[in-house]
């Protein structure tokens, strides 16, 4: 009997990680793919990226429109409630056997809460990771406790999911999905990329992605100011900005970026590059700057450096190509100088990505198609021996 697997995606970056898994599910004769698009995919301000899902060859079976126009804590909380209502309706219509979610965003909290109450098993990807500077940390672990199958990117993350009380035979070490995309996608040449982006690469180039630090009430805009002050000194560097997530305070950061770009002809901002252009950019830049997980999970596989600012990603595994710095002008500038040092650049070709070397999509699909679902909803808490 064909198993109906419903993949939920709410952001451009998340879909980029899910894309090849969705292809594997789609091509497996024992699985039927259903897709739910939600979150920023449906918002023009963030590029209406549901179009990218369709252009990649997937049918969107249901859209859950949940984001309110404001980005304060009240609006985000209300969005979670609207999402829960929307997913409840979606599951009635699609009748899935299994839900697949990736990561830690609040859109997924809505999706998994509705699935829990609807008695639909959940497969969670990239659990066990830590990001101490964002409320995503608590959401990720909450999703773990509401999920039934777990696919993790590294041994340390597998241990952490088990530490949360999950049974060992339901926690699968598969590696990072971002590495799959790098291995499988045919990337653009520099002329193709420049034409697509209407952007000219220079002698030095940086890709900047800075998201809100959601557990810091006032720090995100200040940290962005410090970052922009450091970038302001780089007249010899082309700067590519990708806009932040739809998180608390995200609009303020967008305004700061737009103001900077208007007065700096060496910079350009994009609501969404899309996965192909984003990964293609990694071929032609000197490094990634900001606090996005892509700098830790994908950039090391491209042989480039990463400047990870502040504690938004604190606790994640990181390669030797990652330069961690405090969110202030002097530390950021020092990190940029280190990024360009010949001694540091010489180490990049031998970087080992802790998120593996590919193959996660196929491994996950094999489990989704074969793991018994009978009785899976009732979980036993795995106690660990206290030393």
C-alpha positions in Angstrom: 0.0 0.0 0.0 1.3 3.4 -1.0 2.3 5.6 2.0 1.2 9.3 1.7 4.0 11.5 3.0 3.2 15.2 3.5 6.2 17.6 3.4 5.7 21.0 5.1 7.8 24.0 4.0 7.6 27.5 5.2 10.8 29.3 4.0 13.1 29.6 1.0 16.1 28.2 2.9 14.1 25.3 4.2 12.8 24.3 0.8 16.3 24.4 -0.5 17.2 21.7 2.0 14.0 19.7 1.4 14.1 19.8 -2.4 16.1 16.6 -3.1 14.3 14.7 -0.4 11.1 15.6 -2.1 12.4 14.3 -5.4 13.4 11.1 -3.8 9.9 10.7 -2.2 8.3 11.6 -5.5 10.2 8.9 -7.4 9.7 6.1 -4.8 6.9 3.8 -5.9 5.9 3.1 -2.3 5.4 6.7 -1.4 3.0 9.5 -2.5 4.3 13.0 -2.0 2.0 15.8 -0.8 3.3 19.3 -0.3 2.1 22.1 2.0 3.5 25.6 1.5 3.2 28.1 4.3 5.0 31.0 6.0 7.1 33.4 3.9 6.5 31.3 0.7 3.1 33.0 0.4 4.3 36.6 1.1 5.2 38.9 -1.8 7.6 40.9 0.5 9.7 37.7 0.9 9.6 36.9 -2.8 6.5 34.7 -3.1 8.9 31.7 -3.1 6.1 29.2 -3.5 6.7 29.8 -7.2 10.2 28.3 -6.8 8.5 25.1 -5.4 6.3 24.9 -8.5 9.2 25.7 -10.8 11.1 22.8 -9.3 8.4 20.4 -10.5 6.3 20.0 -7.3 2.6 20.4 -7.0 1.5 22.4 -3.9 -1.4 20.5 -2.5 -2.4 23.0 0.2 -1.4 26.5 1.2 -1.6 27.6 4.8 -1.6 31.4 4.9 -0.6 32.3 8.5 1.7 35.3 8.6 0.4 38.6 9.8 1.9 41.8 8.4 3.6 42.9 11.6 6.7 41.3 13.0 6.3 41.9 16.8 5.9 39.2 19.3 2.1 39.5 19.4 1.8 39.1 15.7 4.2 36.1 15.6 2.2 34.5 18.4 -1.1 35.0 16.6 0.5 33.6 13.4 1.2 30.4 15.3 -2.5 30.2 16.2 -3.6 30.9 12.6 -1.2 28.3 11.4 -2.5 25.6 13.7 -6.0 26.3 12.4 -4.9 26.1 8.8 -2.9 22.9 9.3 -5.9 21.3 11.0 -7.9 21.9 7.8 -5.1 20.8 5.5 -4.7 17.4 7.2 -8.4 16.7 6.9 -8.2 17.4 3.2 -4.9 15.6 2.5 -5.3 12.7 4.9 -1.5 12.0 5.2 0.1 8.9 6.7 3.1 10.9 7.8 4.2 14.5 8.1 7.8 15.6 7.4 9.2 18.8 8.8 12.7 20.3 9.0 14.2 22.4 11.7 12.9 24.8 14.2 10.8 27.6 13.0 7.5 28.7 14.5 5.5 27.8 11.4 6.5 24.2 12.0 5.4 24.4 15.6 1.9 25.0 14.2 2.2 22.1 11.7 3.4 19.6 14.3 0.9 20.7 17.0 -2.0 20.1 14.6 -0.5 16.8 13.5 -0.1 15.6 17.2 -3.8 16.3 17.9 -4.8 14.7 14.6 -2.9 11.6 15.5 -0.6 11.8 12.5 3.0 10.6 12.9 5.8 13.2 12.4 9.3 12.7 10.9 11.6 15.5 12.1 14.8 16.5 10.2 17.8 18.2 11.8 16.8 17.8 15.4 19.2 17.8 18.3 20.9 20.9 17.2 21.3 24.0 19.3 21.0 27.7 18.7 21.2 29.4 22.0 20.5 33.0 20.7 17.0 32.3 19.3 13.7 30.9 20.5 14.1 28.4 17.7 16.1 26.4 20.2 13.0 25.7 22.4 10.8 25.1 19.3 13.3 22.6 17.9 13.3 20.4 21.0 9.6 20.8 21.4 9.1 19.4 17.9 11.4 16.5 18.8 9.1 15.5 21.6 6.1 15.7 19.3 7.8 13.6 16.6 8.1 9.9 16.0 11.0 9.5 13.6 14.2 11.6 13.8 16.8 12.2 11.2 19.9 14.0 12.5 23.0 15.5 10.8 25.8 14.4 13.2 26.6 11.9 16.0 26.4 14.6 18.6 22.9 15.6 17.5 21.8 12.0 17.6 23.0 11.7 21.2 21.1 14.8 22.1 17.8 13.6 20.7 18.2 10.3 22.6 19.0 12.4 25.7 15.6 14.0 25.2 14.1 10.6 25.8 13.6 9.3 22.3 14.2 5.6 21.5 17.5 4.8 19.8 15.9 2.8 17.0 13.9 5.8 15.8 16.9 8.2 15.6 18.8 8.0 12.3 22.1 9.5 11.6 21.9 10.7 7.9 24.1 13.8 7.6 23.1 17.3 6.5 20.6 17.9 3.7 22.4 21.0 2.6 25.4 18.9 1.5 23.0 16.9 -0.7 22.0 20.1 -2.6 25.6 21.1 -3.2 26.5 17.6 -4.5 23.5 17.2 -6.8 22.8 20.7 -8.2 24.3 22.0 -11.4 25.4 25.5 -10.4 25.5 28.6 -12.6 28.7 29.9 -14.2 29.8 33.4 -13.2 28.5 35.1 -16.3 25.2 33.3 -16.0 25.0 34.2 -12.3 25.9 37.9 -12.9 23.2 38.1 -15.6 20.6 36.5 -13.4 21.4 38.7 -10.4 22.1 41.9 -12.3 25.3 42.1 -10.3 29.0 42.3 -11.1 31.4 40.4 -8.9 34.6 42.2 -7.9 38.1 41.3 -6.7 36.6 40.6 -3.3 33.0 39.6 -2.6 31.0 38.7 0.5 27.5 37.3 1.0 25.8 38.7 4.0 22.8 37.1 5.8 21.9 38.4 9.3 18.7 37.2 11.0 17.0 38.6 14.2 18.4 37.4 17.5 15.0 36.5 18.8 15.9 36.1 22.5 17.5 39.5 22.7 14.9 42.2 23.1 17.0 45.1 21.8 20.2 43.6 20.4 19.3 42.7 16.8 19.2 46.3 15.4 22.3 47.2 17.4 24.2 44.2 16.1 23.1 45.0 12.6 24.4 48.5 13.0 27.8 47.2 14.2 27.9 44.9 11.2 27.0 47.6 8.7 29.6 49.9 10.2 32.3 47.3 9.6 31.1 46.7 6.1 31.1 50.4 5.4 34.9 50.3 5.5 35.1 47.8 2.7 35.2 50.0 -0.4 37.1 47.3 -2.3 34.5 44.6 -1.7 31.2 43.7 -3.4 28.4 43.0 -0.9 25.5 40.7 -1.6 22.7 40.9 1.1 20.0 38.3 1.5 17.1 39.5 3.6 16.4 38.2 7.1 13.7 35.7 8.1 10.1 36.7 9.1 11.0 36.7 12.7 10.5 39.2 15.5 12.2 42.4 14.5 12.9 41.3 11.0 11.4 44.4 9.3 13.7 46.7 11.2 16.7 44.8 10.0 15.4 45.0 6.4 15.1 48.7 6.7 18.7 49.0 7.9 19.9 46.9 4.9 17.9 48.9 2.4 19.2 52.2 3.8 22.8 50.9 3.6 22.4 49.6 0.0 20.9 52.9 -1.2 24.2 54.7 -0.2 26.7 52.0 -1.1 26.9 51.2 -4.9 29.1 48.2 -4.1 26.1 46.4 -2.5 22.8 44.9 -3.5 20.0 43.3 -1.5 17.7 40.4 -2.6 14.5 39.2 -1.0 15.3 35.7 -2.1 18.2 34.4 -4.3 16.7 31.0 -4.5 18.7 27.9 -3.8 20.5 27.7 -7.2 21.7 31.3 -7.2 22.6 31.2 -3.5 24.7 28.1 -3.9 26.2 29.4 -7.1 27.2 32.6 -5.2 29.2 30.4 -2.8 31.5 29.5 -5.7 32.5 33.1 -6.4 32.7 34.8 -3.0 35.4 35.0 -0.4 33.1 34.2 2.5 29.7 34.2 4.2 29.1 36.9 6.9 26.2 36.9 9.4 24.4 34.5 11.7 22.7 32.1 9.3 23.0 28.3 9.7 24.0 28.0 6.0 27.4 29.5 7.0 28.0 26.5 9.2 26.2 23.7 7.4 26.8 24.5 3.7 29.6 27.0 3.2 32.4 24.6 4.5 31.6 22.2 1.7 32.3 25.0 -0.8 35.8 25.6 0.5 35.1 29.2 1.6 35.2 30.9 5.0 32.4 31.9 7.3 32.2 34.8 9.8 29.6 33.8 12.4 28.5 36.8 14.4 27.1 36.6 17.9 25.3 33.7 19.6 22.3 33.1 17.3 24.0 29.9 16.2 25.8 29.2 19.4 26.0 25.5 20.1 26.0 24.2 16.5 28.9 22.2 15.3 31.3 24.3 13.2 34.2 23.5 10.8 37.6 25.1 11.0 36.5 27.4 8.2 34.2 29.2 10.6 35.4 32.3 12.3 33.3 33.1 15.4 33.2 36.7 16.6 31.3 39.0 18.9 28.6 41.3 17.4 30.6 44.5 17.6 32.4 46.7 15.0 36.0 45.8 16.0 35.5 42.1 16.3 33.6 41.9 13.0 36.3 43.9 11.2 39.1 41.7 12.7 37.2 38.6 11.5 36.9 40.1 8.0 40.7 40.7 7.9 41.3 37.1 9.1 39.1 35.8 6.4 41.4 37.3 3.7 44.7 36.3 5.3 46.7 33.9 3.1 47.4 31.6 6.1 43.6 31.2 6.8 42.7 30.8 3.1 45.3 28.1 2.7 43.4 25.9 5.2 40.1 26.1 3.4 40.7 23.4 0.8 41.2 20.8 3.6 38.1 21.8 5.6 36.0 18.9 6.9 32.3 19.6 7.0 30.9 18.1 10.3 27.5 17.7 8.5 28.8 14.9 6.3 29.4 14.4 2.6 26.0 13.8 1.1 23.4 11.1 0.7 20.9 12.2 3.4 17.9 12.4 1.1 18.2 8.8 -0.1 18.7 7.5 3.5 15.7 9.4 4.8 13.4 8.2 2.0 14.3 4.5 2.6 13.3 4.9 6.2 10.1 6.8 5.4 9.1 4.0 3.0 9.8 1.1 5.2 9.6 1.9 8.9 6.4 0.4 10.5 3.9 3.0 11.5 1.6 0.7 13.4 1.6 1.7 17.0 4.2 4.5 16.4 2.1 7.2 18.0 2.5 5.8 21.5 6.1 6.6 22.6 8.0 5.2 25.5 10.3 7.7 27.2 13.9 6.4 27.1 15.4 7.1 30.6 19.1 7.5 30.8 21.2 6.4 33.8 22.1 9.3 36.0 25.8 9.1 37.0 
